[in-house]
């Protein structure tokens, strides 16, 4: 992942180096991954460190359906701010649920719908 844009808010963030896709690298309990880089928003640059670990495979239900997913525990430090999260990744779909705690509030994000289309070769 190199950048994220929010057109309605006229803002975007970029990552150096590009952020790896956890769904491609974490599939079995005990697996770990880490990332260290810089997030850029306009002229602002902040150091980011993240450590992730697959805890277990479990069934997770979200508005888009029920999925067999791996639950990943994430610890992230952005500048001086600590975040802890649980993320659920379903094979072939990607991130289906996340619960992020920044020490002041908990934010839950869930997949509402998805459409996977077959790859068409030229």
Protein Blocks (a to p, Z undefined) as FASTA:
>chain_A
ZZdcdfknopacddddddddfklmgcbghiacdddddddehjbccddddddddfbdcddd
dfkbccddddddddddehjaccdddddddehibpabdcddehjaccddddfbdcdddddd
ZZ
